[in-house]
Amino acid sequence: MSLPKYSELNLFISLEDIEKEIFLSQKFLFDLRMKKSTNQSIKPHLFVHTKRRISQLQMKKSVLLKTTQ
C-alpha cells in the first residue's frame, strides 16, 4: 500500500469537505490508538498513512483559506 498523495486531494473543493475528512481521519487515528492500547491486531503502517493524510488535508485547508482571502 502506497502513501497517500497530495494530488488525490483535488476531489476536496470546499472547506467543509476538508474539515469533515480531517475529523474522520482523526477519529480513525484515535480508533487505531485504542486498538493498539488494548492489544488488538492492527497494521502499523496505517498510523503513518493516516497522519500523513491529516497533514495533507490541513495543508490543503490552509491553501484554500489563503486563496479565499
PDB file of N, CA, C and O in Angstrom:
ATOM      1  N   MET A   1       0.840  -1.169   0.000  1.00  0.00           N
ATOM      2  CA  MET A   1       0.000   0.000   0.000  1.00  0.00           C
ATOM      3  C   MET A   1       0.892   1.241   0.000  1.00  0.00           C
ATOM      4  O   MET A   1       1.785   1.379   0.836  1.00  0.00           O
ATOM      5  N   SER A   2       0.642   2.118  -0.927  1.00  0.00           N
ATOM      6  CA  SER A   2       1.475   3.307  -1.032  1.00  0.00           C
ATOM      7  C   SER A   2       0.931   4.436  -0.163  1.00  0.00           C
ATOM      8  O   SER A   2      -0.227   4.422   0.254  1.00  0.00           O
ATOM      9  N   LEU A   3       1.785   5.396   0.094  1.00  0.00           N
ATOM     10  CA  LEU A   3       1.388   6.556   0.887  1.00  0.00           C
ATOM     11  C   LEU A   3       0.380   7.398   0.108  1.00  0.00           C
ATOM     12  O   LEU A   3       0.423   7.437  -1.121  1.00  0.00           O
ATOM     13  N   PRO A   4      -0.519   8.065   0.812  1.00  0.00           N
ATOM     14  CA  PRO A   4      -1.469   8.937   0.115  1.00  0.00           C
ATOM     15  C   PRO A   4      -0.748  10.129  -0.516  1.00  0.00           C
ATOM     16  O   PRO A   4       0.186  10.684   0.063  1.00  0.00           O
ATOM     17  N   LYS A   5      -1.184  10.498  -1.675  1.00  0.00           N
ATOM     18  CA  LYS A   5      -0.550  11.579  -2.405  1.00  0.00           C
ATOM     19  C   LYS A   5      -1.387  12.850  -2.313  1.00  0.00           C
ATOM     20  O   LYS A   5      -2.615  12.805  -2.228  1.00  0.00           O
ATOM     21  N   TYR A   6      -0.701  13.969  -2.333  1.00  0.00           N
ATOM     22  CA  TYR A   6      -1.376  15.269  -2.240  1.00  0.00           C
ATOM     23  C   TYR A   6      -2.275  15.507  -3.447  1.00  0.00           C
ATOM     24  O   TYR A   6      -3.307  16.168  -3.327  1.00  0.00           O
ATOM     25  N   SER A   7      -1.902  14.987  -4.585  1.00  0.00           N
ATOM     26  CA  SER A   7      -2.701  15.187  -5.794  1.00  0.00           C
ATOM     27  C   SER A   7      -4.071  14.517  -5.697  1.00  0.00           C
ATOM     28  O   SER A   7      -4.984  14.867  -6.445  1.00  0.00           O
ATOM     29  N   GLU A   8      -4.220  13.565  -4.792  1.00  0.00           N
ATOM     30  CA  GLU A   8      -5.517  12.910  -4.613  1.00  0.00           C
ATOM     31  C   GLU A   8      -6.526  13.817  -3.912  1.00  0.00           C
ATOM     32  O   GLU A   8      -7.715  13.503  -3.865  1.00  0.00           O
ATOM     33  N   LEU A   9      -6.065  14.922  -3.378  1.00  0.00           N
ATOM     34  CA  LEU A   9      -6.940  15.830  -2.649  1.00  0.00           C
ATOM     35  C   LEU A   9      -7.694  16.796  -3.552  1.00  0.00           C
ATOM     36  O   LEU A   9      -8.420  17.659  -3.059  1.00  0.00           O
ATOM     37  N   ASN A  10      -7.539  16.669  -4.832  1.00  0.00           N
ATOM     38  CA  ASN A  10      -8.237  17.556  -5.761  1.00  0.00           C
ATOM     39  C   ASN A  10      -9.747  17.359  -5.711  1.00  0.00           C
ATOM     40  O   ASN A  10     -10.502  18.204  -6.190  1.00  0.00           O
ATOM     41  N   LEU A  11     -10.181  16.257  -5.140  1.00  0.00           N
ATOM     42  CA  LEU A  11     -11.607  15.997  -5.022  1.00  0.00           C
ATOM     43  C   LEU A  11     -12.267  16.921  -3.993  1.00  0.00           C
ATOM     44  O   LEU A  11     -13.466  17.186  -4.066  1.00  0.00           O
ATOM     45  N   PHE A  12     -11.477  17.404  -3.039  1.00  0.00           N
ATOM     46  CA  PHE A  12     -12.000  18.261  -1.992  1.00  0.00           C
ATOM     47  C   PHE A  12     -11.876  19.718  -2.419  1.00  0.00           C
ATOM     48  O   PHE A  12     -10.775  20.255  -2.542  1.00  0.00           O
ATOM     49  N   ILE A  13     -13.017  20.339  -2.639  1.00  0.00           N
ATOM     50  CA  ILE A  13     -13.011  21.714  -3.111  1.00  0.00           C
ATOM     51  C   ILE A  13     -13.395  22.673  -1.995  1.00  0.00           C
ATOM     52  O   ILE A  13     -12.814  23.751  -1.868  1.00  0.00           O
ATOM     53  N   SER A  14     -14.361  22.285  -1.199  1.00  0.00           N
ATOM     54  CA  SER A  14     -14.829  23.198  -0.152  1.00  0.00           C
ATOM     55  C   SER A  14     -14.154  22.916   1.188  1.00  0.00           C
ATOM     56  O   SER A  14     -13.669  21.814   1.443  1.00  0.00           O
ATOM     57  N   LEU A  15     -14.139  23.932   2.022  1.00  0.00           N
ATOM     58  CA  LEU A  15     -13.545  23.801   3.351  1.00  0.00           C
ATOM     59  C   LEU A  15     -14.335  22.826   4.218  1.00  0.00           C
ATOM     60  O   LEU A  15     -13.761  22.130   5.056  1.00  0.00           O
ATOM     61  N   GLU A  16     -15.628  22.777   4.022  1.00  0.00           N
ATOM     62  CA  GLU A  16     -16.462  21.862   4.805  1.00  0.00           C
ATOM     63  C   GLU A  16     -16.091  20.412   4.539  1.00  0.00           C
ATOM     64  O   GLU A  16     -16.017  19.599   5.460  1.00  0.00           O
ATOM     65  N   ASP A  17     -15.861  20.097   3.273  1.00  0.00           N
ATOM     66  CA  ASP A  17     -15.462  18.727   2.919  1.00  0.00           C
ATOM     67  C   ASP A  17     -14.118  18.372   3.545  1.00  0.00           C
ATOM     68  O   ASP A  17     -13.926  17.265   4.048  1.00  0.00           O
ATOM     69  N   ILE A  18     -13.208  19.312   3.508  1.00  0.00           N
ATOM     70  CA  ILE A  18     -11.876  19.071   4.067  1.00  0.00           C
ATOM     71  C   ILE A  18     -11.960  18.893   5.577  1.00  0.00           C
ATOM     72  O   ILE A  18     -11.336  17.990   6.134  1.00  0.00           O
ATOM     73  N   GLU A  19     -12.726  19.747   6.235  1.00  0.00           N
ATOM     74  CA  GLU A  19     -12.861  19.635   7.687  1.00  0.00           C
ATOM     75  C   GLU A  19     -13.526  18.325   8.086  1.00  0.00           C
ATOM     76  O   GLU A  19     -13.152  17.713   9.086  1.00  0.00           O
ATOM     77  N   LYS A  20     -14.499  17.904   7.314  1.00  0.00           N
ATOM     78  CA  LYS A  20     -15.158  16.631   7.592  1.00  0.00           C
ATOM     79  C   LYS A  20     -14.170  15.474   7.435  1.00  0.00           C
ATOM     80  O   LYS A  20     -14.149  14.555   8.253  1.00  0.00           O
ATOM     81  N   GLU A  21     -13.373  15.522   6.404  1.00  0.00           N
ATOM     82  CA  GLU A  21     -12.383  14.462   6.166  1.00  0.00           C
ATOM     83  C   GLU A  21     -11.299  14.473   7.249  1.00  0.00           C
ATOM     84  O   GLU A  21     -10.834  13.409   7.660  1.00  0.00           O
ATOM     85  N   ILE A  22     -10.894  15.647   7.713  1.00  0.00           N
ATOM     86  CA  ILE A  22      -9.923  15.731   8.805  1.00  0.00           C
ATOM     87  C   ILE A  22     -10.511  15.093  10.060  1.00  0.00           C
ATOM     88  O   ILE A  22      -9.839  14.324  10.746  1.00  0.00           O
ATOM     89  N   PHE A  23     -11.744  15.412  10.349  1.00  0.00           N
ATOM     90  CA  PHE A  23     -12.402  14.836  11.522  1.00  0.00           C
ATOM     91  C   PHE A  23     -12.465  13.315  11.431  1.00  0.00           C
ATOM     92  O   PHE A  23     -12.166  12.623  12.404  1.00  0.00           O
ATOM     93  N   LEU A  24     -12.848  12.798  10.283  1.00  0.00           N
ATOM     94  CA  LEU A  24     -12.934  11.346  10.113  1.00  0.00           C
ATOM     95  C   LEU A  24     -11.566  10.677  10.224  1.00  0.00           C
ATOM     96  O   LEU A  24     -11.444   9.585  10.779  1.00  0.00           O
ATOM     97  N   SER A  25     -10.559  11.328   9.704  1.00  0.00           N
ATOM     98  CA  SER A  25      -9.207  10.778   9.787  1.00  0.00           C
ATOM     99  C   SER A  25      -8.699  10.787  11.226  1.00  0.00           C
ATOM    100  O   SER A  25      -8.049   9.838  11.665  1.00  0.00           O
ATOM    101  N   GLN A  26      -8.995  11.855  11.954  1.00  0.00           N
ATOM    102  CA  GLN A  26      -8.585  11.907  13.354  1.00  0.00           C
ATOM    103  C   GLN A  26      -9.324  10.857  14.182  1.00  0.00           C
ATOM    104  O   GLN A  26      -8.756  10.265  15.100  1.00  0.00           O
ATOM    105  N   LYS A  27     -10.562  10.639  13.857  1.00  0.00           N
ATOM    106  CA  LYS A  27     -11.336   9.598  14.547  1.00  0.00           C
ATOM    107  C   LYS A  27     -10.746   8.221  14.263  1.00  0.00           C
ATOM    108  O   LYS A  27     -10.637   7.389  15.164  1.00  0.00           O
ATOM    109  N   PHE A  28     -10.370   7.985  13.014  1.00  0.00           N
ATOM    110  CA  PHE A  28      -9.762   6.715  12.644  1.00  0.00           C
ATOM    111  C   PHE A  28      -8.430   6.526  13.371  1.00  0.00           C
ATOM    112  O   PHE A  28      -8.122   5.428  13.836  1.00  0.00           O
ATOM    113  N   LEU A  29      -7.654   7.587  13.467  1.00  0.00           N
ATOM    114  CA  LEU A  29      -6.382   7.532  14.178  1.00  0.00           C
ATOM    115  C   LEU A  29      -6.609   7.233  15.662  1.00  0.00           C
ATOM    116  O   LEU A  29      -5.859   6.461  16.259  1.00  0.00           O
ATOM    117  N   PHE A  30      -7.611   7.824  16.243  1.00  0.00           N
ATOM    118  CA  PHE A  30      -7.955   7.542  17.633  1.00  0.00           C
ATOM    119  C   PHE A  30      -8.335   6.073  17.806  1.00  0.00           C
ATOM    120  O   PHE A  30      -7.914   5.423  18.763  1.00  0.00           O
ATOM    121  N   ASP A  31      -9.130   5.559  16.875  1.00  0.00           N
ATOM    122  CA  ASP A  31      -9.518   4.146  16.945  1.00  0.00           C
ATOM    123  C   ASP A  31      -8.302   3.228  16.833  1.00  0.00           C
ATOM    124  O   ASP A  31      -8.225   2.201  17.507  1.00  0.00           O
ATOM    125  N   LEU A  32      -7.365   3.603  15.987  1.00  0.00           N
ATOM    126  CA  LEU A  32      -6.134   2.810  15.872  1.00  0.00           C
ATOM    127  C   LEU A  32      -5.363   2.810  17.186  1.00  0.00           C
ATOM    128  O   LEU A  32      -4.853   1.776  17.617  1.00  0.00           O
ATOM    129  N   ARG A  33      -5.283   3.968  17.813  1.00  0.00           N
ATOM    130  CA  ARG A  33      -4.580   4.056  19.100  1.00  0.00           C
ATOM    131  C   ARG A  33      -5.281   3.227  20.175  1.00  0.00           C
ATOM    132  O   ARG A  33      -4.631   2.601  21.012  1.00  0.00           O
ATOM    133  N   MET A  34      -6.600   3.230  20.143  1.00  0.00           N
ATOM    134  CA  MET A  34      -7.346   2.418  21.104  1.00  0.00           C
ATOM    135  C   MET A  34      -7.089   0.929  20.881  1.00  0.00           C
ATOM    136  O   MET A  34      -6.915   0.172  21.836  1.00  0.00           O
ATOM    137  N   LYS A  35      -7.068   0.523  19.638  1.00  0.00           N
ATOM    138  CA  LYS A  35      -6.787  -0.880  19.335  1.00  0.00           C
ATOM    139  C   LYS A  35      -5.384  -1.265  19.770  1.00  0.00           C
ATOM    140  O   LYS A  35      -5.158  -2.365  20.274  1.00  0.00           O
ATOM    141  N   LYS A  36      -4.454  -0.357  19.573  1.00  0.00           N
ATOM    142  CA  LYS A  36      -3.085  -0.625  19.984  1.00  0.00           C
ATOM    143  C   LYS A  36      -2.984  -0.772  21.500  1.00  0.00           C
ATOM    144  O   LYS A  36      -2.293  -1.661  21.998  1.00  0.00           O
ATOM    145  N   SER A  37      -3.665   0.091  22.220  1.00  0.00           N
ATOM    146  CA  SER A  37      -3.589   0.041  23.680  1.00  0.00           C
ATOM    147  C   SER A  37      -4.296  -1.174  24.262  1.00  0.00           C
ATOM    148  O   SER A  37      -3.956  -1.614  25.360  1.00  0.00           O
ATOM    149  N   THR A  38      -5.272  -1.723  23.549  1.00  0.00           N
ATOM    150  CA  THR A  38      -5.978  -2.910  24.026  1.00  0.00           C
ATOM    151  C   THR A  38      -5.420  -4.193  23.419  1.00  0.00           C
ATOM    152  O   THR A  38      -6.014  -5.265  23.541  1.00  0.00           O
ATOM    153  N   ASN A  39      -4.274  -4.064  22.768  1.00  0.00           N
ATOM    154  CA  ASN A  39      -3.563  -5.210  22.179  1.00  0.00           C
ATOM    155  C   ASN A  39      -4.362  -5.965  21.124  1.00  0.00           C
ATOM    156  O   ASN A  39      -4.228  -7.181  20.984  1.00  0.00           O
ATOM    157  N   GLN A  40      -5.170  -5.254  20.404  1.00  0.00           N
ATOM    158  CA  GLN A  40      -5.859  -5.857  19.276  1.00  0.00           C
ATOM    159  C   GLN A  40      -4.931  -5.807  18.067  1.00  0.00           C
ATOM    160  O   GLN A  40      -3.966  -5.042  18.040  1.00  0.00           O
ATOM    161  N   SER A  41      -5.227  -6.610  17.095  1.00  0.00           N
ATOM    162  CA  SER A  41      -4.352  -6.643  15.921  1.00  0.00           C
ATOM    163  C   SER A  41      -4.573  -5.388  15.067  1.00  0.00           C
ATOM    164  O   SER A  41      -5.704  -5.019  14.751  1.00  0.00           O
ATOM    165  N   ILE A  42      -3.475  -4.756  14.711  1.00  0.00           N
ATOM    166  CA  ILE A  42      -3.512  -3.559  13.866  1.00  0.00           C
ATOM    167  C   ILE A  42      -2.393  -3.655  12.836  1.00  0.00           C
ATOM    168  O   ILE A  42      -1.472  -4.463  12.957  1.00  0.00           O
ATOM    169  N   LYS A  43      -2.501  -2.825  11.843  1.00  0.00           N
ATOM    170  CA  LYS A  43      -1.449  -2.711  10.841  1.00  0.00           C
ATOM    171  C   LYS A  43      -0.709  -1.408  11.122  1.00  0.00           C
ATOM    172  O   LYS A  43      -1.275  -0.328  10.953  1.00  0.00           O
ATOM    173  N   PRO A  44       0.546  -1.497  11.548  1.00  0.00           N
ATOM    174  CA  PRO A  44       1.275  -0.297  11.980  1.00  0.00           C
ATOM    175  C   PRO A  44       1.438   0.768  10.900  1.00  0.00           C
ATOM    176  O   PRO A  44       1.557   1.951  11.219  1.00  0.00           O
ATOM    177  N   HIS A  45       1.445   0.376   9.652  1.00  0.00           N
ATOM    178  CA  HIS A  45       1.626   1.371   8.597  1.00  0.00           C
ATOM    179  C   HIS A  45       0.431   2.324   8.514  1.00  0.00           C
ATOM    180  O   HIS A  45       0.552   3.414   7.954  1.00  0.00           O
ATOM    181  N   LEU A  46      -0.705   1.931   9.055  1.00  0.00           N
ATOM    182  CA  LEU A  46      -1.877   2.798   8.999  1.00  0.00           C
ATOM    183  C   LEU A  46      -1.711   4.058   9.837  1.00  0.00           C
ATOM    184  O   LEU A  46      -2.335   5.079   9.548  1.00  0.00           O
ATOM    185  N   PHE A  47      -0.885   4.000  10.861  1.00  0.00           N
ATOM    186  CA  PHE A  47      -0.589   5.198  11.642  1.00  0.00           C
ATOM    187  C   PHE A  47       0.089   6.243  10.766  1.00  0.00           C
ATOM    188  O   PHE A  47      -0.303   7.410  10.753  1.00  0.00           O
ATOM    189  N   VAL A  48       1.087   5.818  10.050  1.00  0.00           N
ATOM    190  CA  VAL A  48       1.846   6.735   9.198  1.00  0.00           C
ATOM    191  C   VAL A  48       0.952   7.286   8.084  1.00  0.00           C
ATOM    192  O   VAL A  48       0.985   8.480   7.786  1.00  0.00           O
ATOM    193  N   HIS A  49       0.167   6.424   7.485  1.00  0.00           N
ATOM    194  CA  HIS A  49      -0.682   6.851   6.379  1.00  0.00           C
ATOM    195  C   HIS A  49      -1.746   7.843   6.847  1.00  0.00           C
ATOM    196  O   HIS A  49      -2.028   8.828   6.165  1.00  0.00           O
ATOM    197  N   THR A  50      -2.326   7.579   7.997  1.00  0.00           N
ATOM    198  CA  THR A  50      -3.380   8.455   8.497  1.00  0.00           C
ATOM    199  C   THR A  50      -2.817   9.809   8.926  1.00  0.00           C
ATOM    200  O   THR A  50      -3.420  10.845   8.648  1.00  0.00           O
ATOM    201  N   LYS A  51      -1.679   9.810   9.595  1.00  0.00           N
ATOM    202  CA  LYS A  51      -1.056  11.071   9.997  1.00  0.00           C
ATOM    203  C   LYS A  51      -0.674  11.893   8.774  1.00  0.00           C
ATOM    204  O   LYS A  51      -0.844  13.112   8.757  1.00  0.00           O
ATOM    205  N   ARG A  52      -0.166  11.232   7.772  1.00  0.00           N
ATOM    206  CA  ARG A  52       0.216  11.939   6.541  1.00  0.00           C
ATOM    207  C   ARG A  52      -1.018  12.528   5.862  1.00  0.00           C
ATOM    208  O   ARG A  52      -0.982  13.653   5.362  1.00  0.00           O
ATOM    209  N   ARG A  53      -2.094  11.773   5.847  1.00  0.00           N
ATOM    210  CA  ARG A  53      -3.341  12.235   5.240  1.00  0.00           C
ATOM    211  C   ARG A  53      -3.879  13.473   5.976  1.00  0.00           C
ATOM    212  O   ARG A  53      -4.314  14.435   5.343  1.00  0.00           O
ATOM    213  N   ILE A  54      -3.846  13.440   7.291  1.00  0.00           N
ATOM    214  CA  ILE A  54      -4.305  14.580   8.083  1.00  0.00           C
ATOM    215  C   ILE A  54      -3.448  15.810   7.779  1.00  0.00           C
ATOM    216  O   ILE A  54      -3.965  16.916   7.619  1.00  0.00           O
ATOM    217  N   SER A  55      -2.163  15.607   7.705  1.00  0.00           N
ATOM    218  CA  SER A  55      -1.255  16.710   7.411  1.00  0.00           C
ATOM    219  C   SER A  55      -1.531  17.299   6.025  1.00  0.00           C
ATOM    220  O   SER A  55      -1.542  18.518   5.856  1.00  0.00           O
ATOM    221  N   GLN A  56      -1.747  16.454   5.063  1.00  0.00           N
ATOM    222  CA  GLN A  56      -2.038  16.919   3.712  1.00  0.00           C
ATOM    223  C   GLN A  56      -3.351  17.692   3.672  1.00  0.00           C
ATOM    224  O   GLN A  56      -3.457  18.718   3.000  1.00  0.00           O
ATOM    225  N   LEU A  57      -4.339  17.197   4.390  1.00  0.00           N
ATOM    226  CA  LEU A  57      -5.629  17.874   4.427  1.00  0.00           C
ATOM    227  C   LEU A  57      -5.516  19.243   5.096  1.00  0.00           C
ATOM    228  O   LEU A  57      -6.140  20.205   4.649  1.00  0.00           O
ATOM    229  N   GLN A  58      -4.740  19.333   6.143  1.00  0.00           N
ATOM    230  CA  GLN A  58      -4.551  20.620   6.807  1.00  0.00           C
ATOM    231  C   GLN A  58      -3.821  21.600   5.895  1.00  0.00           C
ATOM    232  O   GLN A  58      -4.123  22.793   5.893  1.00  0.00           O
ATOM    233  N   MET A  59      -2.876  21.105   5.133  1.00  0.00           N
ATOM    234  CA  MET A  59      -2.165  21.953   4.179  1.00  0.00           C
ATOM    235  C   MET A  59      -3.118  22.457   3.094  1.00  0.00           C
ATOM    236  O   MET A  59      -3.106  23.635   2.737  1.00  0.00           O
ATOM    237  N   LYS A  60      -3.926  21.564   2.589  1.00  0.00           N
ATOM    238  CA  LYS A  60      -4.913  21.931   1.563  1.00  0.00           C
ATOM    239  C   LYS A  60      -5.892  22.967   2.116  1.00  0.00           C
ATOM    240  O   LYS A  60      -6.277  23.902   1.415  1.00  0.00           O
ATOM    241  N   LYS A  61      -6.287  22.795   3.369  1.00  0.00           N
ATOM    242  CA  LYS A  61      -7.198  23.739   4.016  1.00  0.00           C
ATOM    243  C   LYS A  61      -6.559  25.118   4.125  1.00  0.00           C
ATOM    244  O   LYS A  61      -7.209  26.122   3.836  1.00  0.00           O
ATOM    245  N   SER A  62      -5.314  25.179   4.532  1.00  0.00           N
ATOM    246  CA  SER A  62      -4.636  26.471   4.659  1.00  0.00           C
ATOM    247  C   SER A  62      -4.457  27.150   3.300  1.00  0.00           C
ATOM    248  O   SER A  62      -4.558  28.373   3.198  1.00  0.00           O
ATOM    249  N   VAL A  63      -4.197  26.372   2.275  1.00  0.00           N
ATOM    250  CA  VAL A  63      -4.061  26.930   0.934  1.00  0.00           C
ATOM    251  C   VAL A  63      -5.394  27.509   0.466  1.00  0.00           C
ATOM    252  O   VAL A  63      -5.437  28.591  -0.119  1.00  0.00           O
ATOM    253  N   LEU A  64      -6.481  26.780   0.727  1.00  0.00           N
ATOM    254  CA  LEU A  64      -7.798  27.289   0.332  1.00  0.00           C
ATOM    255  C   LEU A  64      -8.166  28.549   1.112  1.00  0.00           C
ATOM    256  O   LEU A  64      -8.776  29.467   0.564  1.00  0.00           O
ATOM    257  N   LEU A  65      -7.800  28.589   2.369  1.00  0.00           N
ATOM    258  CA  LEU A  65      -8.093  29.784   3.168  1.00  0.00           C
ATOM    259  C   LEU A  65      -7.326  30.998   2.648  1.00  0.00           C
ATOM    260  O   LEU A  65      -7.862  32.106   2.622  1.00  0.00           O
ATOM    261  N   LYS A  66      -6.098  30.800   2.242  1.00  0.00           N
ATOM    262  CA  LYS A  66      -5.307  31.930   1.717  1.00  0.00           C
ATOM    263  C   LYS A  66      -5.829  32.400   0.390  1.00  0.00           C
ATOM    264  O   LYS A  66      -5.789  33.598   0.111  1.00  0.00           O
ATOM    265  N   THR A  67      -6.317  31.507  -0.441  1.00  0.00           N
ATOM    266  CA  THR A  67      -6.808  31.914  -1.755  1.00  0.00           C
ATOM    267  C   THR A  67      -8.161  32.620  -1.666  1.00  0.00           C
ATOM    268  O   THR A  67      -8.499  33.426  -2.533  1.00  0.00           O
ATOM    269  N   THR A  68      -8.933  32.321  -0.623  1.00  0.00           N
ATOM    270  CA  THR A  68     -10.242  32.966  -0.489  1.00  0.00           C
ATOM    271  C   THR A  68     -10.143  34.351   0.134  1.00  0.00           C
ATOM    272  O   THR A  68     -11.085  35.137   0.041  1.00  0.00           O
ATOM    273  N   GLN A  69      -9.036  34.654   0.758  1.00  0.00           N
ATOM    274  CA  GLN A  69      -8.906  35.978   1.410  1.00  0.00           C
ATOM    275  C   GLN A  69      -8.484  37.026   0.455  1.00  0.00           C
ATOM    276  O   GLN A  69      -8.330  38.185   0.839  1.00  0.00           O
TER     277      GLN A  69
END
